[in-house]
Amino acid sequence: MIFKHQKMIFIGARLIYLYQHNTAQQKLNHKSMNCKKLITGFIISILLTGSIMAQTGYQPAEKNLQNREWFQDAKFGLFIHWGLYCQMAGGGDQGIAEWIMNQKKIPIAQYEKLTNFFNPTSFNPAEWVSMVKKAGMKYITITSKHHEGFAMYDSKVSDYNVVKRTPYGKDIIKQLKDECDKQGIKLFFYYSQLDWHHPDYFPRGNTGQGFTGRPEKGDWNKYIDYMNAQLAELLTNYGEVGGIWFDGMWDKWDAPWRLDETYSLIHKLQPGALVGSNHHKFPFPGEDFQMYERDLPGENSMGFNHMGAISDLPLEMCETMNGSWGFNLADNNYKSVKQLIQTLIKSSGYGANFLLNTGPMPNGKIQPENVDTLMAMGKWLDKYGETIYGTRKGPIKPTNWGASTQKDGKVWLHVLNFGEENLFIGKLPAKLKSARFFDDQSTLKFKETELGIILNIPDSKKKPIDTIIQLEY
């Protein structure tokens, strides 16, 4: 039971959120906030210790700021979409496989039967993390709970999880976190705010309507309490984590999500944890990095990304290796190594990280095609990582011909597409003293004009993926 003064704090946080997002028409009935059936005594004690202040005016902790710097230096991570949906393997469709419950309109009573077959006996976290390191990746973001509502860890809040409901019976998240700690890889948790399974996710959003078999009633605040309780589990039972990667707000924009309360909870339990949300809008107070889904920062080829000002927060873009996030047996439309490396380069040119996805198979193995791609990318980074890791966006914004990065007084031009031998790159912040090819440090000719600099790049020096030129002012 929540005491009176804590109840008023929660209500205040909700009022701030509602005021900021112009949804004051939502009912503010908070009588449903009885967490007794949802939260263990340990989590209750955390929630009720002191005041969970709203994130309006949020000031990140020193550890958070340090982690932001680390995040910007890391540049490359692995996204893992894994859940019950992997067993359906896309159902023979080319679409995104992790949405199969919604796409095929599978009722909860039927979908839950998948738990009886989830037994990834070939899952080897040491093998996964070693692969990540060989690929040159510095962190992993894994789905702790996707839209289907199934938890990939030992949740005490709900028995709809991998430990209690599957023959496998082991905590996927704990095994992976332990191995990440051993091998020096940071682990972030993806968490879906959208839930097609929970009865209190009501009123329904734009998805999960009609077919699930849930009663057409529910208590929204009870659902948010449930979500916050699961987040508290993730932030207290697995040691220090990199952060929380939210997804799903876009399903129900008019809902009182109580973001201030949720973000305050995260920063209270782990001040260094980075909070990001795939809501496709400009970051809200309390968020620590800004993300773009399948688009470079400021672009919107997918039709749902924020196209306004890019924030000063650390940036990240995520992308698939084929057309699906979850394992899709029918989708062989794999992106080439060249395309993915060039996306990594352009992302770095915006100062953003590249979070590249794989969807593990039902047996717990990573698709061989994805492993091959990651190993090829790692081989390229072994040679050229100096121009990517630890860099910030360069003086020349990414464009059709390529991008630029910089670090420790060095500027690298990454020339990805060529026309003629002479390349016009525009103006630089200072007078150019020298230009060298990164591979052999040989000089190249250049000419400064009133409009900018022209570089001469002979055909013999052009590389198939990226011709890197080191500039000195």
C-alpha positions as CSV (number, residue, x, y, z in Angstrom):
1,M,0.0,0.0,0.0
2,I,1.4,3.4,-0.9
3,F,1.3,6.0,2.0
4,K,-0.4,9.3,1.6
5,H,2.7,11.5,1.0
6,Q,4.2,9.2,-1.6
7,K,0.8,9.0,-3.3
8,M,0.8,12.8,-3.6
9,I,4.3,12.8,-5.0
10,F,3.2,10.3,-7.7
11,I,0.2,12.4,-8.5
12,G,2.3,15.5,-8.7
13,A,4.7,13.8,-11.2
14,R,1.7,12.8,-13.3
15,L,0.3,16.3,-13.2
16,I,3.6,17.8,-14.5
17,Y,3.7,15.2,-17.3
18,L,0.1,15.9,-18.3
19,Y,0.6,19.6,-18.2
20,Q,3.7,19.4,-20.4
21,H,2.1,17.2,-23.0
22,N,-1.3,18.9,-23.0
23,T,-3.3,15.8,-22.0
24,A,-5.0,17.3,-19.0
25,Q,-8.3,15.7,-20.2
26,Q,-7.0,12.4,-18.9
27,K,-8.6,11.3,-15.6
28,L,-6.3,11.6,-12.6
29,N,-7.9,8.9,-10.5
30,H,-5.0,7.4,-8.7
31,K,-7.0,5.1,-6.4
32,S,-5.7,2.1,-8.4
33,M,-2.1,2.6,-7.3
34,N,-2.1,-0.5,-5.0
35,C,1.2,-2.2,-5.6
36,K,0.7,-4.9,-3.0
37,K,0.0,-7.6,-5.6
38,L,2.7,-6.4,-8.0
39,I,5.8,-5.4,-6.1
40,T,7.9,-7.4,-3.8
41,G,8.7,-5.9,-0.4
42,F,12.2,-5.1,-1.5
43,I,11.1,-3.1,-4.5
44,I,8.4,-1.4,-2.4
45,S,11.1,-0.3,0.1
46,I,13.1,1.3,-2.7
47,L,10.1,3.1,-4.2
48,L,9.1,4.5,-0.9
49,T,12.5,5.6,0.4
50,G,12.5,9.3,0.1
51,S,10.8,11.3,-2.6
52,I,10.9,10.2,-6.2
53,M,11.1,13.7,-7.7
54,A,10.0,14.6,-11.2
55,Q,12.7,14.7,-13.8
56,T,11.7,18.2,-14.9
57,G,15.0,20.1,-14.4
58,Y,16.8,16.8,-14.4
59,Q,20.5,17.1,-13.6
60,P,22.4,14.0,-14.5
61,A,24.8,12.5,-11.9
62,E,28.6,12.7,-12.5
63,K,28.6,8.9,-13.2
64,N,25.9,9.5,-15.8
65,L,27.9,12.2,-17.5
66,Q,31.0,9.9,-17.5
67,N,28.9,7.1,-19.0
68,R,27.6,9.5,-21.7
69,E,31.3,10.1,-22.7
70,W,32.0,6.4,-22.7
71,F,28.8,5.8,-24.8
72,Q,29.9,8.4,-27.4
73,D,33.4,6.8,-27.6
74,A,32.0,3.3,-28.0
75,K,30.4,3.9,-31.4
76,F,29.3,0.3,-32.2
77,G,27.0,-2.1,-30.4
78,L,24.9,-5.2,-31.0
79,F,21.1,-5.1,-30.7
80,I,19.5,-8.4,-29.8
81,H,15.8,-9.1,-30.4
82,W,14.9,-12.4,-28.8
83,G,11.6,-13.7,-27.4
84,L,8.9,-16.2,-27.9
85,Y,8.4,-14.9,-31.5
86,C,11.7,-16.4,-32.7
87,Q,10.0,-19.8,-32.7
88,M,7.5,-18.6,-35.4
89,A,10.5,-17.4,-37.5
90,G,8.3,-14.8,-39.2
91,G,5.6,-17.2,-40.3
92,G,6.8,-17.3,-43.8
93,D,6.3,-13.5,-44.3
94,Q,8.9,-11.0,-45.2
95,G,7.8,-8.5,-42.5
96,I,9.3,-7.9,-39.0
97,A,9.0,-11.2,-37.3
98,E,8.8,-10.0,-33.7
99,W,5.4,-8.5,-34.5
100,I,3.9,-11.9,-35.5
101,M,1.4,-12.0,-32.6
102,N,-0.2,-8.8,-33.8
103,Q,0.3,-9.4,-37.5
104,K,-1.3,-12.8,-37.4
105,K,-3.8,-11.8,-34.7
106,I,-2.9,-14.7,-32.4
107,P,-5.0,-14.6,-29.2
108,I,-3.1,-14.7,-25.9
109,A,-4.4,-18.1,-25.0
110,Q,-2.9,-19.6,-28.1
111,Y,0.3,-17.5,-28.1
112,E,1.1,-18.5,-24.6
113,K,1.5,-22.1,-25.9
114,L,4.8,-21.0,-27.4
115,T,6.3,-21.0,-23.9
116,N,6.0,-24.8,-23.9
117,F,8.5,-25.1,-26.8
118,F,11.1,-22.4,-25.9
119,N,14.2,-24.4,-25.0
120,P,17.3,-22.8,-26.5
121,T,19.8,-25.4,-25.3
122,S,22.5,-24.1,-27.7
123,F,22.5,-20.7,-26.1
124,N,26.1,-19.9,-25.1
125,P,26.5,-16.4,-23.7
126,A,30.3,-16.7,-23.7
127,E,30.1,-17.4,-27.5
128,W,27.8,-14.5,-28.0
129,V,30.0,-12.0,-26.1
130,S,33.2,-13.2,-27.7
131,M,31.6,-12.7,-31.1
132,V,30.6,-9.1,-30.1
133,K,34.2,-8.4,-29.1
134,K,35.6,-9.8,-32.3
135,A,33.1,-7.6,-34.2
136,G,34.6,-4.5,-32.6
137,M,31.4,-3.8,-30.7
138,K,31.5,-2.3,-27.2
139,Y,28.1,-3.0,-25.8
140,I,24.9,-5.1,-26.2
141,T,21.3,-4.0,-26.0
142,I,18.9,-7.0,-25.5
143,T,15.1,-7.3,-25.3
144,S,14.2,-7.9,-21.7
145,K,10.5,-7.7,-22.6
146,H,9.2,-7.0,-26.1
147,H,5.6,-6.0,-27.2
148,E,4.5,-9.6,-26.7
149,G,4.8,-9.0,-22.9
150,F,7.1,-12.0,-22.2
151,A,10.0,-11.4,-19.9
152,M,13.4,-13.0,-20.8
153,Y,14.5,-12.9,-17.2
154,D,13.3,-14.2,-13.8
155,S,10.6,-11.7,-13.0
156,K,9.0,-11.9,-9.6
157,V,6.3,-9.4,-10.7
158,S,4.9,-11.8,-13.4
159,D,5.2,-15.5,-14.0
160,Y,5.0,-14.9,-17.7
161,N,8.8,-15.3,-18.1
162,V,11.5,-17.6,-19.3
163,V,12.3,-19.1,-16.0
164,K,8.8,-20.0,-14.8
165,R,7.0,-20.9,-18.1
166,T,9.5,-22.6,-20.4
167,P,11.3,-26.0,-20.4
168,Y,14.5,-24.0,-20.6
169,G,13.9,-22.6,-17.1
170,K,17.0,-20.4,-16.9
171,D,17.5,-16.6,-16.7
172,I,18.7,-15.5,-20.1
173,I,19.4,-12.0,-19.0
174,K,21.5,-13.1,-15.9
175,Q,23.6,-15.5,-18.0
176,L,24.3,-12.8,-20.6
177,K,25.0,-10.1,-17.9
178,D,27.4,-12.4,-16.1
179,E,29.3,-13.1,-19.3
180,C,29.4,-9.4,-20.3
181,D,30.9,-8.6,-16.9
182,K,33.6,-11.2,-17.4
183,Q,34.5,-10.0,-20.9
184,G,34.2,-6.2,-20.3
185,I,31.1,-5.5,-22.4
186,K,28.3,-3.2,-21.2
187,L,24.8,-4.5,-21.3
188,F,21.7,-2.3,-21.9
189,F,18.1,-3.5,-21.5
190,Y,15.5,-2.9,-24.1
191,Y,12.0,-2.7,-22.4
192,S,8.7,-2.3,-24.3
193,Q,6.3,0.1,-22.7
194,L,3.7,-1.4,-25.1
195,D,2.3,-4.7,-24.0
196,W,-0.1,-7.0,-26.0
197,H,-0.4,-9.4,-23.1
198,H,-1.1,-7.4,-19.9
199,P,-4.8,-6.9,-19.2
200,D,-4.3,-3.5,-17.6
201,Y,-2.7,-2.0,-20.8
202,F,-6.1,-0.3,-21.3
203,P,-7.5,1.6,-23.1
204,R,-5.7,-0.2,-26.0
205,G,-3.3,1.7,-28.3
206,N,-3.0,1.5,-32.0
207,T,-1.9,-2.2,-31.9
208,G,-3.0,-5.3,-30.0
209,Q,-6.7,-4.5,-30.5
210,G,-9.6,-7.0,-30.8
211,F,-7.8,-10.3,-31.2
212,T,-6.0,-10.8,-27.9
213,G,-8.9,-12.0,-25.8
214,R,-8.3,-9.5,-23.0
215,P,-11.3,-8.0,-21.3
216,E,-12.3,-4.6,-22.6
217,K,-11.4,-3.0,-19.3
218,G,-8.3,-2.4,-17.2
219,D,-6.5,0.0,-14.9
220,W,-3.8,2.0,-16.7
221,N,-2.1,3.1,-13.5
222,K,-1.8,-0.5,-12.4
223,Y,-0.1,-1.3,-15.7
224,I,2.4,1.6,-15.1
225,D,3.0,0.3,-11.6
226,Y,3.7,-3.2,-13.1
227,M,6.1,-1.7,-15.6
228,N,8.0,0.3,-13.0
229,A,8.2,-2.8,-10.8
230,Q,9.8,-4.8,-13.6
231,L,12.2,-2.0,-14.3
232,A,13.1,-2.0,-10.6
233,E,13.9,-5.7,-10.9
234,L,16.1,-5.2,-13.8
235,L,18.0,-2.4,-12.1
236,T,18.5,-4.1,-8.8
237,N,19.0,-7.8,-9.6
238,Y,21.7,-7.7,-12.3
239,G,24.4,-5.3,-11.1
240,E,25.4,-2.2,-12.9
241,V,23.8,-1.9,-16.4
242,G,24.5,0.5,-19.2
243,G,21.0,1.8,-19.4
244,I,17.3,1.3,-20.4
245,W,16.3,1.4,-24.1
246,F,12.5,2.1,-24.2
247,D,10.2,1.4,-27.1
248,G,6.4,1.6,-27.6
249,M,5.2,5.0,-26.5
250,W,4.2,5.6,-30.1
251,D,1.4,3.1,-29.7
252,K,-0.5,5.3,-27.3
253,W,0.6,8.9,-27.4
254,D,-2.4,10.2,-25.4
255,A,-1.7,8.0,-22.4
256,P,-0.4,9.4,-19.0
257,W,2.8,7.4,-19.2
258,R,4.2,9.0,-15.9
259,L,7.6,9.4,-17.5
260,D,8.9,11.6,-14.8
261,E,8.2,8.9,-12.2
262,T,9.7,6.1,-14.3
263,Y,12.8,8.1,-15.2
264,S,13.3,9.2,-11.6
265,L,13.0,5.6,-10.5
266,I,15.8,4.6,-13.0
267,H,18.1,7.4,-12.0
268,K,17.5,6.8,-8.3
269,L,18.3,3.0,-8.5
270,Q,21.2,3.5,-10.9
271,P,22.3,7.1,-11.4
272,G,24.8,6.1,-14.1
273,A,22.3,4.3,-16.2
274,L,21.5,6.0,-19.5
275,V,17.8,6.4,-20.4
276,G,16.8,6.5,-24.1
277,S,13.4,6.1,-25.8
278,N,12.5,5.1,-29.3
279,H,9.5,7.5,-29.3
280,H,10.6,9.2,-32.5
281,K,10.4,12.7,-31.0
282,F,12.8,15.2,-29.5
283,P,14.1,13.9,-26.2
284,F,12.0,14.5,-23.0
285,P,13.4,15.6,-19.7
286,G,15.2,12.7,-18.0
287,E,16.5,11.1,-21.2
288,D,20.2,10.7,-21.6
289,F,20.6,9.8,-25.3
290,Q,18.6,10.4,-28.4
291,M,18.0,7.5,-30.9
292,Y,16.9,7.1,-34.5
293,E,15.3,3.9,-35.8
294,R,16.7,2.8,-39.2
295,D,17.7,6.3,-40.1
296,L,20.7,8.6,-39.7
297,P,20.2,11.5,-37.3
298,G,18.0,14.1,-38.9
299,E,16.8,11.8,-41.7
300,N,13.4,10.2,-42.0
301,S,13.3,7.7,-44.8
302,M,11.2,5.3,-42.6
303,G,8.5,7.9,-42.1
304,F,8.4,8.0,-38.4
305,N,11.7,9.6,-37.1
306,H,12.0,13.1,-35.6
307,M,13.2,15.4,-38.3
308,G,13.6,18.6,-36.2
309,A,16.7,19.8,-34.3
310,I,19.2,17.2,-33.2
311,S,19.7,17.4,-29.4
312,D,23.1,17.9,-27.7
313,L,22.6,14.4,-26.0
314,P,24.7,11.4,-27.2
315,L,23.1,9.9,-30.4
316,E,22.4,6.4,-31.6
317,M,20.9,4.9,-34.7
318,C,19.8,1.3,-34.9
319,E,19.5,-0.9,-38.0
320,T,18.7,-4.5,-39.1
321,M,20.9,-6.8,-41.0
322,N,18.0,-7.9,-43.2
323,G,14.5,-6.6,-43.0
324,S,13.5,-7.9,-39.6
325,W,14.5,-7.4,-36.0
326,G,13.4,-10.9,-34.8
327,F,14.6,-14.1,-36.5
328,N,12.9,-14.4,-39.9
329,L,13.5,-17.6,-41.8
330,A,12.1,-16.3,-45.1
331,D,14.1,-13.0,-45.1
332,N,17.4,-13.5,-47.0
333,N,17.6,-9.8,-48.0
334,Y,20.8,-9.2,-46.1
335,K,22.6,-5.9,-46.3
336,S,26.1,-6.2,-47.6
337,V,29.2,-5.7,-45.4
338,K,30.0,-2.6,-47.4
339,Q,26.6,-1.1,-46.8
340,L,26.7,-1.7,-43.1
341,I,30.3,-0.4,-42.7
342,Q,29.4,2.7,-44.6
343,T,26.4,3.2,-42.4
344,L,28.6,2.9,-39.3
345,I,30.9,5.5,-40.9
346,K,28.1,7.9,-41.7
347,S,26.6,7.4,-38.3
348,S,30.0,8.3,-36.7
349,G,30.1,11.3,-39.0
350,Y,27.0,12.6,-37.2
351,G,28.6,11.8,-33.8
352,A,26.2,8.9,-33.4
353,N,26.6,5.2,-32.3
354,F,25.6,2.4,-34.6
355,L,23.5,-0.3,-33.0
356,L,23.3,-3.2,-35.4
357,N,20.7,-5.9,-34.8
358,T,20.6,-9.7,-34.9
359,G,17.6,-11.9,-34.1
360,P,18.9,-15.2,-32.5
361,M,17.3,-18.5,-33.6
362,P,15.1,-20.6,-31.4
363,N,18.0,-22.9,-30.4
364,G,20.0,-19.9,-29.1
365,K,22.5,-19.6,-31.9
366,I,23.1,-16.5,-34.0
367,Q,22.5,-16.9,-37.7
368,P,25.7,-17.8,-39.5
369,E,25.1,-15.1,-42.1
370,N,25.0,-12.5,-39.3
371,V,28.1,-13.9,-37.7
372,D,30.0,-13.7,-41.0
373,T,28.9,-10.1,-41.5
374,L,30.0,-9.1,-38.0
375,M,33.4,-10.8,-38.4
376,A,34.0,-8.9,-41.6
377,M,33.1,-5.6,-39.9
378,G,35.4,-6.5,-37.0
379,K,38.2,-7.1,-39.4
380,W,37.7,-3.7,-41.0
381,L,37.6,-2.0,-37.6
382,D,40.8,-3.8,-36.6
383,K,42.5,-1.8,-39.3
384,Y,40.6,1.5,-39.3
385,G,39.0,1.7,-35.9
386,E,41.3,4.6,-34.9
387,T,39.1,6.8,-37.2
388,I,35.9,5.6,-35.6
389,Y,36.3,4.8,-31.9
390,G,36.4,7.8,-29.6
391,T,35.7,10.3,-32.4
392,R,33.2,13.0,-32.6
393,K,31.5,14.4,-35.7
394,G,33.9,16.1,-38.0
395,P,33.9,19.5,-39.6
396,I,32.1,18.3,-42.7
397,K,28.6,17.1,-42.3
398,P,27.9,13.6,-43.9
399,T,26.9,14.0,-47.5
400,N,26.6,11.9,-50.7
401,W,30.4,11.4,-51.0
402,G,31.0,10.5,-47.4
403,A,31.6,11.8,-43.9
404,S,34.2,13.2,-41.5
405,T,35.3,12.3,-38.0
406,Q,37.8,13.9,-35.6
407,K,39.7,13.1,-32.5
408,D,42.8,14.5,-30.7
409,G,43.3,17.2,-33.2
410,K,43.1,14.8,-36.2
411,V,40.4,14.9,-38.9
412,W,39.6,12.0,-41.1
413,L,37.6,12.3,-44.3
414,H,35.8,9.0,-45.2
415,V,35.3,9.0,-48.9
416,L,32.6,6.4,-49.7
417,N,31.4,7.4,-53.2
418,F,33.5,8.7,-56.0
419,G,32.8,10.7,-59.1
420,E,35.9,12.1,-60.8
421,E,39.4,12.3,-59.4
422,N,38.8,15.7,-58.0
423,L,36.6,15.9,-54.9
424,F,35.2,19.3,-53.7
425,I,34.7,19.1,-49.9
426,G,33.8,22.7,-49.1
427,K,35.4,25.0,-46.5
428,L,37.3,23.9,-43.4
429,P,37.4,25.7,-40.0
430,A,41.1,26.6,-40.6
431,K,43.7,26.7,-43.3
432,L,44.7,23.2,-44.5
433,K,48.4,22.4,-44.0
434,S,48.5,18.8,-45.3
435,A,46.4,15.9,-46.5
436,R,47.5,12.3,-46.4
437,F,46.0,8.9,-47.2
438,F,45.5,7.0,-44.0
439,D,46.6,3.7,-45.3
440,D,50.2,4.6,-46.3
441,Q,50.4,8.2,-45.1
442,S,51.4,9.3,-48.6
443,T,50.4,12.9,-49.4
444,L,47.8,13.9,-51.9
445,K,47.4,17.1,-53.8
446,F,44.8,19.7,-52.9
447,K,43.8,23.2,-53.9
448,E,42.2,25.9,-51.8
449,T,39.7,28.2,-53.5
450,E,37.3,30.9,-52.3
451,L,34.5,28.3,-52.2
452,G,36.4,25.6,-50.5
453,I,39.0,22.8,-50.9
454,I,39.4,20.4,-53.9
455,L,41.2,17.1,-53.2
456,N,42.9,15.1,-56.0
457,I,42.3,11.4,-55.4
458,P,43.8,9.1,-58.1
459,D,42.0,6.0,-59.0
460,S,44.9,3.9,-57.7
461,K,44.3,5.2,-54.2
462,K,40.6,4.5,-54.1
463,K,39.3,1.8,-51.7
464,P,36.2,-0.3,-52.4
465,I,34.5,0.6,-49.0
466,D,36.2,3.7,-47.6
467,T,39.1,5.8,-48.7
468,I,40.3,7.6,-45.6
469,I,42.2,10.9,-45.8
470,Q,43.9,12.4,-42.8
471,L,43.9,16.2,-42.6
472,E,46.1,18.6,-40.6
473,Y,45.2,22.2,-40.1
